[in-house]
Amino acid sequence: MTQFADDDPRLQGWKAIAAFLGKTERTAKRWEREHCLPIHRVDDRTNATVYAYRSELEEWLRRPARTRTPQSDTPGRPPAAPWRLGGARTSILSGLVFGVLLVGAVATTAIFAGAPAPAPASDVKSEVSKARDFFLSGIYQLALRTPHSLERAKQDFRQAVRLDPKSDEALAWLAKTYAVIGEAAQPAQAADAFTLARYWADRALSANPRNAEAIAASAIVALYGSRNVALAGQLLEQALAISPNSAAANHWYAVARMYQGDFDIALGHIQKAQNLSPRSPAIRATKGRILALLGRSQDAKRELTDLIESAPEFAAPYRYMAGLDLVEGRSAQFLKNMEAVARIRKDTPLSAMISAAQSGVQEGGAGVTATKIPELFAGQAGQPGNHAYLQARIAALQGDPEAAIAYLEQALALREQAVLAINIDPIFREMRNSDRFITIVRRLGLSPGEPVLANTDPVASNTN
């Protein structure tokens, strides 16, 4: 997964950005305003502190000049002289003609210095066509949900935006891509991804306030970036009111309602999302998770197993299957699936935890899940990326609710996204009346209490 903070260092402020470009701050600001120079802000104010990523600026500089900025402002490329004197002597007539042309050339140079030359209509059409190709490629890559495909999707949507900067559609899908990257990242890396998702969603909504995909992207940021389940649900209701047949809005609304314990509504919306986008691995993984929470373990395993076989580089089904393994006492299989999660996500802390646990666990060992794994995992929480929520689940299975709640409080403080499942996790069923547990639930914007079970016929829901 892309690590924005480490692999893509920021340039803070206009001075640093201009120095990197080899231009004045005034030129850098104009390039952002007129030619989509990739600049980010800490909030929505025009005069807010700005920053940029070196790789994004380098990528922008590599673009063809016509699609980026006027020739006279192209870094390292001075404007070409449109006319050159051919000799010391010229006739009066040729001198007059030259004078007229020179005036025209000067005017043309002045135009180039202030604004891009208008591209021929055929070139504009070609740029829009290229933007569409990048956009469609980005949709395909985003659907795959692998670390590599998410990086490709980000680059494709960025190219679509740069070739067609007025496309609120491309802006919205770029926002969704960063939101999904943030959802899959560890807290330290997720913050930057959510900042970028919010930035591009805001730009899309500025262009079109009724862009349902941009609203859905904002909802993902609210859900996983701010861990505000209630706000995410409200935003997704807005998106569905605008576009009831948006697969993404139905998918994420199902997730929000799942965290709120409304499994009936969640299952209805995930069914609709799958009908709208039957090949989406993310939608199928969420469906498997909801089925597991409903107690339909065999249906969940069938869905998740098939998904693991067809999309082996997608981490979510391994993670949801591992949750079932832990609850049902399959310790070796639990560790195997979590090892796959750590490998795909390049999660070094989790990989270390799993390696330590695997060395002391034997296949089929009696009581291993309840005793041995917690011992091997003990003392590894409390540091960023060290999965305090997972430790809480293991402590609860071990029969130590006080330790489990302490780990949950650590998960909340560490901003682990997994803690959103606290109110629907069957492992914590016996702890729901604890005052400390209820406090954590309420801090997440959730209502304490038992989840609402679905109807026996999951397809019967007509919530849409």
Order of alpha helices (4+ residues) and beta strands (2+ residues): alpha-beta-alpha-alpha-beta-beta-alpha-alpha-alpha-alpha-alpha-alpha-alpha-alpha-alpha-alpha-alpha-alpha-alpha-alpha-alpha-alpha-alpha-alpha-alpha
